[in-house]
Amino acid sequence: MVFLYLMEGFRAADILSEESHLLTQSKAVADMKFTYVVSCQSYGIQKRSGDARAQDILRLMTTYPSLRVAYIDEVEETSKEGEWIICRSVMLSTELHPTKDIYRIKLPGNAMLGEGKPENQNHAIIFTRGEGLQTIDMNQEHYMEETLKMRNLLQEFTKKHDGVRYPTILGVREHIFTGSVSSLAWFMSNQETSFVTIGQRVLANPLRVRFHYGHPDIFDRLFHLTRGGVSKASKIINLSEDIFAGFNSTLREGNVTHHEYMQVGKGRDVGLNQISLFEAKIAYGNGEQTLSRDIYRLGHRFDFFRMLSCYYTTIGFYFSTMITVWTVYVFLYGRLYLVLSGLDEGLATGRRFIHNDPLQVALASQSFVQLGFLMALPMMMEIGLERGFRTALSDFVLMQLQLASVFFTFSLGTKTHYYGKTLLHGGAEYRATGRGFVVFHAKFAENYRLYSRSHFVKGIELMILLIVFEIFGQSYRGAIAYIFITFSMWFMVVTWLFAPFLFNPSGFEWQKIVDDWTDWNKWISNRGGIGVSPDKSWESWWEKEHEPLKYSGKRGTVLEIVLAVRFFIYQYGLVYHLNITKHTKSVLVYCLSWVVIFFILLVMKAVSVGRRKFSAEFQLVFRLLKGLIFIVFISTIVILIVIPHMTIQDIFVCILAFMPTGWGLLLVAQALKPAIMSVGLWGSIRALARGYEIIMGLLLFTPIAFLAWFPFVSEFQTRMLFNQAFSRGLQISRILGGHKKDRA
């Protein structure tokens, strides 16, 4: 800001000249104290290809002359030995030289061996100077008034904490500014705010187990530069490269603290798909941390209390989450086996086991935990400390009205799946989220690809278990405890199956539903192959989904097969509860059920081969063959109903018994893929898997299409889940989309 002083004896030109001199002097002092380096490893490629983003970077450098830009330059050079690609780390500055590079440092090879962000930091750290280093992400911003507190913050580096060590990582809080877009963004913003404020305070003091979680943190540059840098760039183990900087600092007797002198703005994900990708990446990272040497070494060097604190605040939270979901599985399968074995009836009616009220009360009380209420408690504490507990209570009620419990229960499945998958098979991978403001509709096929294995398959399995328990269970009939116990599990099932469509913009708009069905049919029927991406073909996606099985080793393969055995045990118990088999307990009944399963698979294989070989040239014969198979099937059902008195319930129970068995066979076949391919049955396995995917797609799509018939459902979804600005953006996108469609 320029101040004009009108004083007698002074000219305006003299005043302006003096102010210009002071401004130049203040800029020079700032340049002496602070250096800003933007690391963009692909700037050289963008500049040579004429990319518009290179022009934007150059415009930034021109506007802010003190800005430095570091990038990796790859140049082909010819020598006597041949042509080589030489990689150099380069720094630019228009202030020091308007056209030429300031530094060009030759690298021993390609620096991009690991993940992009940590490699970006590692190659550019040599161009920084001073004793403090702050690494800021692209989705972060600073506030002008906060910079005035920088002196107070840096003063902490001159003080010993606990009278022992100077800080090596100094943490500050983040301000999540993306919470006003939608209800999901609001949930995510409050969750992240509680973690980066009261969570970090407790981790730093008194637990003393804070590591590096956010990029506002300031590093002791000399300490970390001589101890491996601020990031680890492995593609797999160090997927969450941030926290390994804290591990590294703590293991080398550094001191990580947290002091909220200032805050830095942070943009978080605002759409369900983005949030799920982010949580999948974090769960992947925690799985790899569980397998890493760093956690092992920390556990050996911490005292007992710090060891327990470190466990829960890193991998323990995800392990506990996985155990919570496993408890539901164990409970349902345990109850189901009791029901199918006949012990459940004995426990309910026997004289010695008639009093099981304490068990019912304990199981009923845990249902509230599974609804996601506890996940909101840290948010309530943070809002209460910042803005008052009356505001926290009102926000909590509003969150529940906007289905916060659905969101947190759905996130439970995301964390469990990816954490367990990493522990079982490894192979963690980075998943880019984009971090954009999502105002577009995600297609049904996209949601299916993203959530099929993590939520839909598990939700359908739990739904089948609950249905069977409802048919044959006797213990809790008419009791309130039965309602509480099953309600929490049904809530989890419905959430895992339909939350992606509930939180999807325009998820119940009829025209979108029609387009989604067309896109789904195209995706599910396309053949895969080399170069075909998973979003274009179901076959490519399916092959990619079970690709980690190839690298899991014998232990992972055996565990996968053992887990699939649960479907066969489930089938064993169910076939003896049919009306036609209730008078016999012979093992031949179970063997006969397998004969029926293999006969059905053989008929499906014959139809598939016939369609491929005879449908074009002998179309009439092929249709007659399919008609004959259908008539034989109906005749068999009629005969079973008339002679052995098979009931409609028996037919329904057979479907419930045989469908999971086929899925178990698929899991075993995927684990034994080399053996299956050697005998030439992999094509049949793929065809069976495609049939299961079509059935699951129909189960999910049918209720969504039914609700889309009613226009008020879509309007209710938009107004309840999104703010008015977001709703207005949806209306504009519909109008623009309609115009484009009309023009086409």
C-alpha positions in Angstrom: 0.0 0.0 0.0 1.4 3.4 -1.0 0.8 6.4 1.4 0.9 9.9 0.0 1.9 12.7 2.4 1.2 16.3 1.4 3.8 18.3 3.5 5.0 21.8 2.9 8.5 21.9 1.4 8.4 18.4 -0.1 7.5 17.4 -3.6 5.3 14.4 -4.5 8.1 13.0 -6.7 10.6 13.0 -3.7 8.1 11.1 -1.6 7.3 8.5 -4.3 11.0 8.1 -4.9 11.7 7.4 -1.2 8.8 5.0 -1.0 10.1 3.2 -4.0 13.5 2.9 -2.4 12.0 1.5 0.8 9.9 -1.0 -1.2 13.0 -2.2 -3.1 15.0 -2.4 0.2 12.2 -4.4 1.9 12.1 -6.8 -1.1 15.8 -7.3 -0.9 15.6 -8.1 2.9 12.8 -10.6 2.2 14.9 -12.2 -0.6 17.8 -12.5 1.9 15.6 -14.2 4.4 13.3 -16.4 2.3 13.7 -18.4 -1.0 10.8 -19.8 -3.0 11.4 -22.8 -5.2 8.7 -24.3 -7.4 9.6 -27.9 -8.3 8.1 -29.0 -11.6 10.0 -32.0 -13.0 8.1 -32.0 -16.3 8.7 -28.3 -17.2 11.5 -29.1 -19.7 9.2 -31.5 -21.6 6.4 -28.9 -21.5 8.6 -26.1 -22.7 9.9 -28.1 -25.7 6.4 -29.3 -26.7 4.9 -25.8 -26.5 2.6 -26.8 -23.7 0.5 -23.9 -22.4 1.4 -24.8 -18.9 5.0 -23.9 -19.6 3.9 -20.4 -20.6 1.9 -20.1 -17.4 5.0 -21.0 -15.3 7.1 -18.4 -17.3 4.4 -15.8 -16.6 4.6 -16.5 -12.9 8.4 -16.2 -13.0 8.1 -12.9 -14.8 5.5 -11.5 -12.4 7.4 -12.7 -9.3 11.1 -12.3 -10.1 12.3 -13.9 -6.8 10.6 -17.2 -7.8 12.9 -20.1 -8.6 11.7 -23.0 -10.8 13.5 -26.4 -10.6 12.9 -29.1 -13.2 14.5 -32.2 -14.7 15.9 -31.9 -18.2 16.3 -35.0 -20.4 18.6 -34.5 -23.4 19.9 -37.1 -25.9 23.6 -36.9 -26.3 25.8 -38.9 -28.7 29.2 -40.2 -27.7 31.6 -42.9 -29.0 29.7 -45.5 -27.1 26.4 -44.5 -28.6 23.4 -42.4 -27.8 22.5 -41.7 -24.2 19.7 -39.8 -22.4 21.4 -37.4 -20.0 19.3 -36.2 -17.1 20.1 -32.9 -15.3 18.5 -31.1 -12.5 18.0 -27.5 -13.6 17.1 -24.3 -11.8 15.7 -21.1 -13.4 15.3 -17.6 -12.1 14.4 -14.6 -14.2 15.7 -12.3 -11.5 19.2 -13.7 -11.6 19.3 -14.3 -15.4 16.3 -13.7 -17.7 17.1 -16.3 -20.3 19.7 -18.8 -19.1 19.7 -21.6 -16.5 21.3 -20.7 -13.2 22.3 -24.3 -12.3 22.5 -27.5 -14.3 23.5 -30.5 -12.2 24.1 -33.8 -14.0 22.3 -36.7 -12.4 23.5 -40.4 -12.5 20.3 -41.5 -14.2 16.6 -40.9 -14.4 15.5 -39.4 -11.1 11.9 -40.5 -11.5 12.3 -44.0 -10.0 9.6 -43.7 -7.3 6.5 -41.6 -6.8 6.3 -38.2 -8.5 5.9 -35.9 -5.5 8.7 -37.1 -3.2 11.1 -37.4 -6.2 10.1 -33.8 -7.1 11.1 -32.7 -3.6 14.3 -34.7 -3.5 15.8 -33.4 -6.8 14.9 -29.7 -5.9 16.1 -29.7 -2.3 19.7 -28.9 -3.5 18.5 -25.5 -4.7 17.2 -24.4 -1.3 19.3 -22.7 1.3 19.0 -21.7 5.0 18.2 -23.8 8.0 14.4 -24.2 7.7 12.5 -25.9 4.9 8.8 -25.9 4.3 7.3 -28.2 1.6 3.9 -26.9 0.3 1.6 -29.0 -1.9 -0.2 -27.6 -4.9 -3.5 -27.9 -3.2 -2.4 -25.6 -0.4 -2.3 -21.8 0.1 -1.0 -19.3 2.5 -2.7 -16.3 4.1 -1.1 -12.9 4.3 -1.9 -12.3 7.9 -0.5 -15.6 8.9 3.0 -14.8 7.5 3.3 -12.1 10.1 3.7 -14.8 12.7 6.6 -16.5 10.9 9.2 -15.1 13.3 7.4 -16.5 16.3 7.2 -19.9 14.7 10.9 -20.0 13.6 11.9 -19.0 17.1 10.9 -22.5 18.3 13.9 -23.9 16.5 16.1 -22.1 19.0 14.5 -23.6 22.1 15.0 -27.1 23.5 11.8 -29.0 24.1 11.6 -31.1 27.3 15.0 -29.7 28.0 16.6 -32.3 25.7 16.5 -31.7 22.0 15.8 -28.9 19.5 12.9 -29.6 17.2 13.7 -31.2 13.8 10.1 -31.1 12.5 7.9 -28.2 13.6 4.2 -28.9 12.9 1.5 -26.3 12.3 -2.2 -26.6 11.7 -4.1 -26.7 8.4 -7.3 -24.9 7.5 -9.5 -27.0 5.3 -11.3 -24.5 3.0 -13.2 -26.8 0.7 -16.0 -27.7 3.1 -18.8 -25.5 1.6 -19.3 -27.4 -1.7 -21.4 -30.3 -0.5 -22.2 -32.4 2.5 -19.4 -34.9 1.7 -16.9 -32.0 1.5 -18.3 -30.7 4.8 -17.8 -34.1 6.5 -14.3 -34.5 5.0 -13.4 -30.9 6.1 -14.5 -31.4 9.7 -12.8 -34.8 9.9 -9.5 -33.5 8.5 -9.7 -30.3 10.7 -10.1 -32.4 13.9 -7.1 -34.6 12.8 -4.8 -31.7 12.0 -5.6 -29.7 15.2 -6.6 -31.5 18.4 -5.3 -34.8 16.9 -1.8 -33.3 16.3 -1.7 -31.6 19.7 -2.3 -34.9 21.5 0.1 -36.7 19.3 2.9 -34.2 20.1 2.1 -33.7 23.7 1.7 -35.8 25.9 1.9 -38.9 23.7 5.2 -37.8 22.0 4.5 -39.9 18.9 3.7 -37.2 16.3 5.4 -37.8 12.9 5.0 -35.9 9.6 1.4 -35.7 8.4 1.0 -32.4 6.7 3.1 -30.2 4.4 2.8 -27.0 6.4 5.4 -28.6 8.7 8.8 -26.9 8.8 11.9 -29.1 8.7 15.3 -28.6 10.1 16.9 -28.6 6.7 20.5 -29.4 7.7 19.3 -32.3 9.9 17.2 -33.9 7.2 19.5 -33.1 4.3 22.3 -35.2 6.0 19.9 -38.0 6.9 18.2 -39.0 3.7 16.0 -36.0 2.8 12.5 -35.2 3.6 10.7 -37.9 1.5 11.1 -41.5 0.6 10.3 -42.2 -3.0 9.7 -45.9 -3.2 6.7 -46.8 -5.3 5.3 -49.5 -2.9 6.6 -49.5 0.6 6.8 -45.7 1.0 3.5 -44.9 -0.7 2.6 -42.6 2.1 6.0 -40.8 1.9 5.1 -38.0 4.3 5.0 -40.1 7.5 8.3 -41.8 6.7 10.0 -38.4 7.1 8.7 -38.4 10.7 9.8 -42.0 11.2 13.2 -41.2 9.9 13.6 -38.1 12.1 12.4 -40.0 15.3 14.7 -43.0 14.7 17.7 -40.7 14.3 16.9 -39.0 17.7 15.2 -36.0 16.2 12.3 -34.2 17.9 8.9 -33.7 16.2 6.7 -31.0 17.8 3.5 -29.1 17.0 2.9 -25.4 17.7 -0.1 -23.5 16.2 1.4 -20.1 15.7 -0.1 -20.0 12.2 -2.2 -22.1 9.8 -1.9 -22.9 6.1 -4.9 -23.4 3.8 -5.6 -26.9 2.5 -7.9 -28.1 -0.3 -9.4 -31.6 0.3 -11.5 -33.9 -1.9 -15.1 -32.9 -2.3 -16.7 -35.9 -4.2 -17.3 -39.5 -2.9 -15.1 -41.0 -5.6 -12.2 -38.6 -4.9 -12.6 -39.2 -1.1 -12.6 -43.0 -1.6 -9.5 -42.9 -3.8 -7.7 -40.8 -1.2 -8.8 -43.1 1.6 -7.7 -46.1 -0.5 -4.3 -44.5 -0.9 -4.0 -43.9 2.8 -5.1 -47.5 3.6 -2.6 -48.8 1.1 0.1 -46.8 2.8 -0.8 -48.0 6.2 -0.7 -51.6 5.0 2.8 -51.1 3.7 3.8 -49.3 6.9 2.7 -52.4 8.8 5.1 -54.5 6.7 7.9 -51.9 6.8 11.1 -52.0 8.9 10.5 -48.5 10.2 7.5 -49.5 12.4 9.4 -52.6 13.5 12.3 -50.5 14.6 10.1 -47.9 16.3 8.3 -50.6 18.2 11.7 -51.9 19.5 13.0 -48.6 20.6 9.9 -46.9 22.2 9.0 -47.5 25.8 5.8 -49.4 26.5 3.4 -46.4 26.5 4.9 -44.7 23.5 4.8 -48.0 21.7 1.1 -48.4 22.3 0.4 -44.8 21.3 2.5 -45.2 18.2 0.6 -48.4 17.3 -2.8 -46.9 17.5 -2.0 -43.5 15.9 -0.4 -45.2 12.8 -1.4 -48.7 11.8 -3.5 -49.6 14.8 -6.5 -47.5 13.8 -6.7 -49.4 10.4 -6.2 -52.7 12.1 -9.0 -52.0 14.6 -11.2 -50.9 11.7 -10.5 -54.2 9.9 -11.2 -56.2 13.1 -14.6 -54.3 13.5 -15.7 -55.5 10.0 -14.3 -59.0 10.6 -16.4 -59.1 13.8 -19.6 -58.7 11.7 -18.5 -61.5 9.4 -17.5 -63.8 12.3 -20.8 -63.1 14.1 -23.0 -63.7 11.0 -21.1 -66.9 9.9 -21.1 -68.1 13.5 -24.8 -67.6 14.0 -25.5 -69.1 10.6 -23.5 -72.2 11.4 -25.4 -72.5 14.7 -28.7 -72.2 12.9 -27.8 -74.7 10.2 -26.3 -77.2 12.6 -29.4 -77.1 14.9 -27.5 -75.8 17.9 -29.3 -72.4 17.7 -32.7 -74.0 18.4 -31.2 -75.9 21.3 -29.7 -72.7 22.8 -33.1 -71.0 22.5 -35.3 -73.8 23.9 -33.0 -75.9 26.1 -33.3 -75.6 29.9 -29.6 -75.0 30.5 -29.3 -72.3 27.8 -32.5 -70.4 28.1 -31.0 -67.3 29.8 -28.9 -65.5 27.2 -30.1 -62.0 27.9 -26.6 -60.5 28.6 -25.4 -61.7 25.2 -28.4 -60.0 23.5 -27.8 -56.7 25.4 -24.1 -56.7 24.5 -24.7 -57.4 20.8 -27.5 -54.8 20.7 -25.3 -52.1 22.2 -22.6 -52.6 19.6 -25.0 -51.7 16.9 -24.7 -48.0 17.7 -21.0 -48.2 17.3 -21.3 -49.6 13.8 -23.6 -46.7 12.7 -20.6 -44.4 12.5 -21.5 -42.2 15.4 -18.2 -42.6 17.1 -16.4 -41.3 14.0 -18.1 -38.0 14.5 -17.0 -37.5 18.1 -13.6 -36.0 17.3 -15.3 -33.6 15.0 -17.7 -32.5 17.7 -14.9 -31.9 20.1 -13.0 -29.8 17.6 -16.1 -27.7 16.7 -16.9 -27.3 20.4 -13.4 -26.0 21.1 -13.3 -23.7 18.2 -16.9 -22.4 18.0 -18.7 -23.6 21.1 -20.5 -26.9 22.0 -23.9 -25.6 21.2 -22.7 -25.1 17.6 -21.1 -28.5 17.7 -24.4 -30.2 18.8 -26.4 -28.4 16.1 -23.8 -29.3 13.4 -23.8 -32.9 14.6 -27.6 -33.1 14.2 -27.4 -31.5 10.8 -24.7 -34.0 9.8 -26.9 -36.9 10.7 -29.8 -35.4 8.7 -27.4 -35.2 5.7 -26.5 -38.9 6.2 -23.1 -38.6 7.8 -23.5 -42.1 9.3 -23.9 -43.4 5.8 -20.7 -41.8 4.7 -18.6 -43.0 7.7 -20.0 -46.5 7.4 -19.1 -46.6 3.8 -15.6 -45.3 4.5 -15.3 -48.2 7.0 -15.5 -50.6 4.1 -13.0 -48.6 2.0 -10.3 -48.7 4.8 -10.9 -52.3 5.6 -10.7 -53.6 2.0 -7.5 -51.8 0.9 -5.7 -52.3 4.2 -6.5 -56.0 4.3 -5.7 -56.4 0.6 -2.2 -54.9 1.1 -1.5 -57.1 4.1 -2.6 -60.2 2.2 -1.0 -59.6 -1.2 1.0 -56.4 -1.1 1.2 -54.4 -4.3 0.1 -51.0 -3.0 -0.3 -48.4 -5.8 -0.7 -44.6 -5.9 -4.2 -43.4 -6.8 -4.5 -39.9 -8.1 -7.6 -38.1 -6.9 -7.4 -34.8 -8.8 -8.7 -32.7 -5.9 -11.0 -30.8 -8.1 -14.5 -29.3 -7.4 -16.7 -32.2 -8.6 -19.9 -31.0 -10.2 -20.4 -33.8 -12.7 -22.2 -37.1 -12.6 -20.2 -40.3 -12.2 -21.4 -43.1 -14.5 -22.7 -46.4 -13.2 -19.8 -48.3 -14.8 -17.3 -46.0 -13.1 -18.9 -46.5 -9.7 -19.0 -50.3 -10.3 -15.3 -50.4 -11.2 -14.3 -48.4 -8.2 -16.5 -50.1 -5.5 -17.2 -53.6 -6.9 -14.7 -55.6 -4.9 -14.4 -53.2 -1.9 -18.1 -52.8 -1.1 -20.6 -54.4 -3.5 -19.4 -58.0 -3.3 -19.1 -57.8 0.5 -22.4 -56.1 0.8 -24.2 -58.8 -1.3 -22.5 -61.6 0.7 -23.7 -60.0 4.0 -27.2 -59.6 2.6 -27.4 -63.3 1.6 -26.2 -64.3 5.1 -28.9 -62.0 6.7 -31.6 -63.4 4.5 -30.7 -67.0 5.3 -30.5 -66.1 9.0 -33.9 -64.6 8.7 -35.4 -67.7 7.1 -33.9 -70.3 9.4 -33.0 -68.4 12.6 -35.1 -68.9 15.7 -33.2 -67.3 18.7 -34.4 -63.7 18.6 -37.9 -64.0 17.1 -40.1 -61.1 18.4 -37.4 -59.7 20.6 -36.2 -56.1 20.4 -32.6 -57.3 20.6 -33.1 -59.0 17.3 -34.1 -55.7 15.7 -31.1 -53.9 17.1 -28.7 -56.6 16.1 -29.9 -57.1 12.5 -30.6 -53.4 12.0 -27.0 -52.3 12.3 -25.9 -55.0 9.8 -28.7 -54.2 7.4 -27.7 -50.6 7.6 -24.1 -51.6 6.7 -25.3 -53.7 3.8 -27.6 -51.0 2.3 -24.8 -48.4 2.8 -22.2 -50.4 1.1 -24.5 -51.2 -1.8 -26.1 -47.8 -2.5 -24.1 -45.0 -0.9 -22.1 -44.4 -4.2 -25.3 -43.7 -6.0 -26.9 -41.7 -3.2 -24.0 -39.3 -3.0 -23.6 -39.1 -6.8 -24.8 -35.8 -8.4 -27.9 -36.5 -10.5 -27.8 -40.1 -9.4 -31.5 -40.5 -9.8 -32.1 -38.5 -12.9 -33.9 -40.7 -15.5 -31.9 -39.5 -18.6 -28.6 -40.1 -16.7 -29.8 -43.6 -15.8 -30.5 -44.5 -19.4 -27.1 -43.2 -20.5 -25.5 -45.1 -17.7 -27.1 -48.3 -18.7 -25.9 -47.9 -22.3 -22.4 -47.2 -21.1 -22.5 -50.2 -18.7 -23.6 -52.6 -21.5 -20.9 -51.4 -23.8 -18.2 -51.7 -21.0 -19.3 -55.2 -19.9 -19.4 -56.6 -23.4 -16.1 -55.2 -24.8 -13.3 -57.6 -25.2 -10.0 -56.9 -23.5 -6.4 -57.2 -24.7 -3.1 -55.5 -24.9 -3.4 -51.8 -24.8 -7.1 -51.8 -23.8 -7.6 -49.7 -20.6 -9.8 -51.0 -17.7 -12.3 -48.2 -18.2 -13.0 -49.4 -21.8 -13.4 -53.1 -21.3 -14.6 -55.4 -18.5 -12.0 -58.1 -19.3 -9.1 -55.7 -18.9 -10.6 -54.4 -15.6 -11.1 -58.0 -14.3 -7.6 -59.1 -15.1 -6.2 -56.0 -13.4 -8.3 -56.6 -10.3 -6.8 -60.0 -9.4 -3.3 -59.1 -10.8 -1.9 -58.7 -7.2 -2.5 -62.5 -6.7 0.5 -63.1 -9.0 2.9 -61.5 -6.6 1.4 -62.6 -3.3 3.5 -65.8 -3.0 2.4 -69.2 -1.8 1.2 -67.9 1.6 -1.2 -65.4 0.0 -2.5 -68.0 -2.4 -3.2 -70.5 0.3 -4.9 -67.9 2.5 -7.1 -66.8 -0.5 -8.2 -70.4 -1.0 -8.8 -71.0 2.7 -11.0 -67.8 2.8 -13.0 -69.1 -0.2 -13.8 -72.4 1.6 -16.3 -70.5 3.7 -18.7 -70.5 0.7 -18.5 -74.3 0.5 -19.1 -74.8 4.2 -22.1 -72.5 3.8 -23.4 -74.6 1.0 -22.9 -77.8 3.0 -25.1 -76.5 5.8 -27.8 -75.1 3.5 -28.5 -78.2 1.3 -29.6 -80.2 4.3 -32.4 -77.7 5.1 -34.3 -78.3 1.9 -37.8 -79.8 2.2 -36.7 -82.8 0.0 -33.6 -83.6 2.1 -34.9 -83.0 5.6 -35.3 -86.7 6.3 -31.7 -87.7 5.4 -28.3 -86.6 6.6 -26.2 -88.7 4.2 -23.1 -87.1 2.8 -24.4 -88.2 -0.6 -26.8 -85.2 -0.5 -23.8 -82.8 -0.4 -22.1 -84.8 -3.2 -25.2 -84.6 -5.3 -25.4 -80.8 -4.8 -21.9 -80.6 -6.4 -23.1 -82.8 -9.3 -25.9 -80.3 -9.8 -23.4 -77.4 -9.7 -21.0 -79.0 -12.2 -24.0 -79.9 -14.5 -25.2 -76.3 -14.5 -21.6 -75.1 -15.3 -21.4 -77.7 -18.1 -24.6 -76.5 -19.7 -23.4 -72.9 -19.5 -20.2 -73.9 -21.2 -22.0 -75.8 -23.9 -24.3 -72.7 -24.6 -21.2 -70.5 -24.7 -19.4 -72.7 -27.1 -22.5 -73.1 -29.2 -23.0 -69.4 -29.4 -19.4 -68.8 -30.5 -19.3 -71.6 -33.1 -22.9 -72.2 -34.4 -24.9 -69.0 -33.8 -23.8 -67.5 -37.1 -24.1 -70.4 -39.5 -26.6 -72.6 -37.8 -28.7 -70.0 -36.0 -32.0 -71.9 -36.1 -30.4 -75.1 -34.7 -28.7 -73.1 -32.0 -32.0 -71.5 -31.0 -33.7 -74.9 -30.9 -31.0 -76.2 -28.7 -31.4 -73.3 -26.2 -35.2 -73.9 -26.3 -34.7 -77.6 -25.6 -32.4 -76.8 -22.6 -35.0 -74.4 -21.2 -37.8 -77.0 -21.6 -35.6 -79.6 -19.8 -34.9 -77.2 -17.0 -38.6 -76.4 -16.5 -39.5 -80.1 -16.7 -36.9 -81.0 -14.0 -38.3 -78.3 -11.7 -41.9 -79.5 -12.2 -40.9 -83.2 -11.5 -39.0 -82.2 -8.3 -42.1 -80.3 -7.1 -44.5 -83.1 -7.9 -42.6 -86.2 -6.8 -40.2 -85.3 -3.9 -42.5 -82.3 -2.9 -39.9 -79.6 -3.5 -41.3 -76.2 -2.4 -40.8 -72.7 -3.7 -38.7 -71.9 -0.7 -36.4 -74.8 -1.7 -35.9 -73.3 -5.1 -35.0 -69.9 -3.5 -32.7 -71.6 -0.9 -31.0 -73.5 -3.8 -30.3 -70.2 -5.5 -28.9 -68.8 -2.2 -26.8 -71.9 -1.8 -25.3 -72.3 -5.3 -24.6 -68.7 -6.2 -22.1 -68.1 -3.4 -20.5 -71.5 -4.3 -19.9 -70.4 -7.8 -18.3 -67.2 -6.6 -16.1 -69.3 -4.3 -15.0 -71.4 -7.3 -14.1 -68.2 -9.1 -11.9 -67.1 -6.2 -10.1 -70.4 -6.1 -9.6 -70.3 -9.9 -8.2 -66.8 -9.7 -5.7 -67.9 -7.0 -4.7 -70.9 -9.2 -4.6 -69.0 -12.5 -1.4 -70.6 -13.9 -2.8 -74.1 -13.3 -6.2 -73.2 -14.8 -4.6 -71.7 -17.9 -2.5 -74.8 -18.4 -5.6 -77.0 -18.7 -7.3 -74.5 -21.0 -10.2 -73.5 -18.7 -9.4 -69.8 -18.2 -11.8 -68.7 -20.9 -14.7 -70.6 -19.1 -13.7 -68.9 -15.8 -13.8 -65.5 -17.5 -17.3 -66.3 -19.0 -18.6 -67.4 -15.6 -17.1 -64.2 -14.0 -18.8 -62.0 -16.6 -22.1 -63.7 -15.8 -21.7 -62.9 -12.1 -20.8 -59.3 -12.9 -23.9 -58.9 -15.0 -26.1 -60.3 -12.2 -24.5 -58.0 -9.6 -25.0 -55.1 -12.0 -28.7 -55.9 -12.4 -29.1 -56.2 -8.6 -27.7 -52.7 -8.1 -29.2 -51.0 -11.1 -32.8 -52.2 -10.7 -33.7 -50.2 -7.5 -31.8 -47.2 -8.7 -33.8 -47.2 -12.0 -37.0 -47.7 -10.1 -36.4 -44.7 -7.9 -35.4 -42.6 -11.0 -39.0 -43.0 -12.2 -40.0 -40.5 -9.6 -38.7 -36.9 -10.3 -39.0 -35.8 -6.6 -36.3 -38.3 -5.6 -33.6 -36.6 -7.7 -34.7 -33.2 -6.5 -34.7 -34.3 -2.8 -31.2 -35.8 -3.2 -29.8 -32.6 -4.7 -31.3 -30.3 -2.1 -30.5 -32.4 0.9 -26.9 -33.4 0.0 -25.6 -30.2 -1.8 -25.6 -26.5 -1.1 -27.4 -24.1 -3.3 -24.3 -23.1 -5.3 -23.6 -26.7 -6.1 -27.3 -27.3 -7.0 -27.1 -24.2 -9.3 -24.0 -25.7 -10.9 -25.8 -28.9 -11.6 -28.7 -27.1 -13.2 -26.2 -25.2 -15.4 -24.4 -28.4 -16.4 -27.7 -29.9 -17.4 -28.6 -26.9 -19.6 -25.2 -26.9 -21.3 -25.3 -30.6 -21.7 -28.7 -30.4 -23.3 -27.6 -27.7 -25.8 -24.5 -29.7 -26.8 -26.7 -32.8 -27.3 -29.1 -30.8 -29.4 -26.3 -29.4 -31.6 -24.8 -32.8 -32.1 
